[in-house]
Amino acid sequence: MTNLTKEEEKGLENFIQSQIDHYIPKRYRDCSKDDIPKEVAEKINKALEEGKGLFFYGQAGTGKTHIMYAILKEFITKRINSFSFVDMPFLSIKIKNYIKEDTDPIENVRIYTRPDYLFIDDLGVEKMTDFLFENLYLIIDTRYKDLKQCFISSNYSIKEISENINDRIASRISEMCEIIHLKGEDKRVN
């Protein structure tokens, strides 16, 4: 925020805070890159420097969503605004509603292929129908081909995604993302 007047700095700070308030749920607004364990932060920084996405997996409550929102918050603070953040169950419902709404499914999927950065939280918790698979594959494959970063969290490992969702999706994720296993006990329970 150099070369700005105090009034401009205050306006920019207010704008950034309004973006954080808009895109980040209350539970995660206080998250910070400083909360991320050092060894995980190093892997994240290396992947981002290399233009790779990130795939976080581990059991429930290990901090996957928290880390994803910390990264998103950092993007907002740095005024990176070409992103989309979606929970997989929400994306599943949205995709299923394309048929009911009589809207162009290709145009609606582009909402997730256009941004430079796409965050998908909780991949694997939804019931994977053929229609959902086709749309998810289209999103992942388009981003893969266009070298656009994805940040994905899941309770499943890449191997489990291959077995439970689809090997083509797992293969693309494993090439385009740094795979980070978050270990530990469920922080929500303890």
C-alpha positions as CSV (number, residue, x, y, z in Angstrom):
1,M,0.0,0.0,0.0
2,T,2.8,2.4,-0.9
3,N,2.2,5.8,-2.5
4,L,-1.3,6.0,-1.1
5,T,-2.7,8.7,1.1
6,K,-3.9,7.7,4.5
7,E,-7.5,8.1,3.2
8,E,-6.8,5.8,0.2
9,E,-5.1,3.3,2.5
10,K,-8.1,3.3,4.8
11,G,-10.4,2.9,1.8
12,L,-8.4,0.0,0.5
13,E,-8.3,-1.7,3.9
14,N,-12.1,-1.3,4.1
15,F,-12.5,-2.8,0.6
16,I,-10.3,-5.8,1.4
17,Q,-12.2,-6.4,4.7
18,S,-15.5,-6.2,2.8
19,Q,-14.2,-8.8,0.4
20,I,-13.1,-11.0,3.3
21,D,-16.5,-10.6,4.9
22,H,-18.3,-11.5,1.6
23,Y,-16.2,-14.5,0.5
24,I,-15.2,-16.1,3.8
25,P,-17.7,-17.5,6.3
26,K,-17.6,-16.2,9.8
27,R,-16.1,-19.3,11.3
28,Y,-13.0,-18.9,9.1
29,R,-12.6,-15.1,9.0
30,D,-9.8,-15.1,11.6
31,C,-7.8,-17.8,9.8
32,S,-4.3,-16.8,8.8
33,K,-1.4,-18.1,6.9
34,D,0.4,-17.9,10.2
35,D,-1.9,-20.7,11.5
36,I,-0.6,-23.2,8.9
37,P,2.1,-25.6,10.2
38,K,5.6,-24.7,9.0
39,E,6.1,-27.9,6.9
40,V,2.8,-27.5,5.2
41,A,3.3,-23.8,4.6
42,E,6.6,-24.6,2.9
43,K,4.9,-27.1,0.6
44,I,2.2,-24.5,-0.2
45,N,4.7,-21.8,-1.0
46,K,6.7,-24.1,-3.2
47,A,3.6,-25.2,-5.1
48,L,2.4,-21.7,-5.6
49,E,5.8,-20.5,-6.9
50,E,5.7,-23.4,-9.4
51,G,2.2,-22.5,-10.5
52,K,0.8,-25.7,-9.1
53,G,-2.5,-26.2,-7.3
54,L,-2.9,-27.9,-4.0
55,F,-4.7,-31.0,-2.9
56,F,-5.2,-31.4,0.8
57,Y,-6.4,-34.7,2.2
58,G,-6.9,-36.3,5.6
59,Q,-9.5,-37.3,8.1
60,A,-12.2,-34.9,9.1
61,G,-11.1,-32.0,11.4
62,T,-7.4,-31.9,10.4
63,G,-7.6,-28.3,9.1
64,K,-8.1,-28.7,5.4
65,T,-10.9,-26.1,5.1
66,H,-9.1,-23.8,7.5
67,I,-6.0,-23.8,5.3
68,M,-8.0,-23.3,2.1
69,Y,-9.7,-20.2,3.6
70,A,-6.3,-18.9,4.9
71,I,-5.0,-19.1,1.3
72,L,-8.1,-17.4,0.0
73,K,-7.8,-14.7,2.6
74,E,-4.2,-14.2,1.5
75,F,-5.3,-13.9,-2.1
76,I,-8.0,-11.3,-1.2
77,T,-5.4,-9.3,0.8
78,K,-3.1,-9.4,-2.2
79,R,-6.0,-8.2,-4.3
80,I,-6.1,-11.4,-6.4
81,N,-9.7,-11.4,-7.5
82,S,-10.0,-14.1,-10.2
83,F,-11.2,-17.0,-8.0
84,S,-14.1,-19.1,-7.1
85,F,-14.6,-21.0,-3.8
86,V,-17.2,-23.8,-3.7
87,D,-18.1,-26.6,-1.3
88,M,-18.6,-29.8,-3.3
89,P,-22.0,-30.5,-1.8
90,F,-23.1,-27.0,-2.9
91,L,-21.6,-27.6,-6.4
92,S,-23.4,-30.9,-6.6
93,I,-26.8,-29.2,-5.9
94,K,-26.0,-26.4,-8.3
95,I,-25.1,-28.8,-11.1
96,K,-28.3,-30.9,-10.5
97,N,-30.4,-27.7,-10.6
98,Y,-29.1,-26.8,-14.1
99,I,-31.6,-29.3,-15.5
100,K,-34.5,-28.0,-13.5
101,E,-33.7,-24.4,-14.2
102,D,-33.5,-25.1,-18.0
103,T,-30.2,-23.2,-18.2
104,D,-27.2,-24.1,-20.3
105,P,-25.1,-26.5,-18.3
106,I,-22.0,-25.6,-20.2
107,E,-22.3,-21.9,-19.5
108,N,-22.9,-22.7,-15.8
109,V,-19.9,-24.9,-15.6
110,R,-17.8,-22.1,-17.0
111,I,-18.3,-20.2,-13.8
112,Y,-15.8,-22.7,-12.4
113,T,-13.5,-22.9,-15.4
114,R,-13.0,-19.2,-16.0
115,P,-11.4,-17.9,-12.7
116,D,-7.6,-18.2,-12.4
117,Y,-8.0,-20.0,-9.1
118,L,-10.7,-22.5,-8.1
119,F,-11.2,-23.8,-4.5
120,I,-13.2,-27.0,-4.2
121,D,-13.8,-28.0,-0.6
122,D,-14.9,-31.5,0.5
123,L,-14.5,-33.4,-2.7
124,G,-16.0,-36.9,-2.2
125,V,-18.7,-36.2,0.3
126,E,-21.4,-35.9,-2.4
127,K,-23.2,-38.8,-4.1
128,M,-21.4,-39.1,-7.5
129,T,-24.0,-39.5,-10.2
130,D,-23.0,-39.8,-13.9
131,F,-24.3,-36.3,-14.5
132,L,-22.3,-34.9,-11.6
133,F,-19.2,-36.8,-12.7
134,E,-19.4,-35.5,-16.2
135,N,-19.7,-31.9,-15.0
136,L,-16.9,-32.3,-12.4
137,Y,-14.7,-33.9,-15.0
138,L,-15.4,-31.1,-17.4
139,I,-14.4,-28.5,-14.8
140,I,-11.2,-30.3,-13.7
141,D,-10.2,-31.3,-17.3
142,T,-10.7,-27.8,-18.6
143,R,-8.7,-26.3,-15.8
144,Y,-6.0,-29.0,-16.4
145,K,-5.8,-28.1,-20.1
146,D,-5.7,-24.4,-19.4
147,L,-3.0,-24.7,-16.7
148,K,-5.3,-23.1,-14.1
149,Q,-4.8,-23.8,-10.5
150,C,-7.2,-25.8,-8.3
151,F,-7.1,-26.0,-4.5
152,I,-9.0,-29.0,-3.4
153,S,-9.7,-30.6,-0.1
154,S,-11.0,-34.1,0.5
155,N,-11.1,-36.8,3.2
156,Y,-10.0,-39.1,0.3
157,S,-6.5,-39.7,-0.8
158,I,-5.8,-39.6,-4.6
159,K,-5.9,-43.4,-4.6
160,E,-9.3,-43.3,-2.9
161,I,-10.6,-40.7,-5.4
162,S,-9.4,-43.0,-8.2
163,E,-11.3,-45.9,-6.7
164,N,-14.4,-44.1,-5.4
165,I,-14.9,-41.2,-7.9
166,N,-12.9,-41.7,-11.0
167,D,-9.3,-42.4,-12.1
168,R,-9.3,-39.8,-14.8
169,I,-10.1,-37.0,-12.2
170,A,-7.6,-38.4,-9.8
171,S,-4.9,-38.5,-12.5
172,R,-5.4,-34.9,-13.4
173,I,-5.5,-33.7,-9.8
174,S,-2.3,-35.6,-9.0
175,E,-0.5,-33.9,-11.9
176,M,-1.8,-30.4,-11.5
177,C,-1.6,-30.3,-7.6
178,E,0.9,-30.7,-4.9
179,I,-0.5,-33.5,-2.7
180,I,-0.5,-32.6,1.0
181,H,-1.6,-35.2,3.6
182,L,-2.8,-33.5,6.8
183,K,-2.5,-35.8,9.7
184,G,-3.8,-35.6,13.2
185,E,-6.9,-36.0,15.2
186,D,-10.2,-34.2,14.6
187,K,-9.6,-30.7,16.1
188,R,-13.4,-30.2,16.3
189,V,-13.8,-33.0,18.7
190,N,-10.8,-32.3,21.0
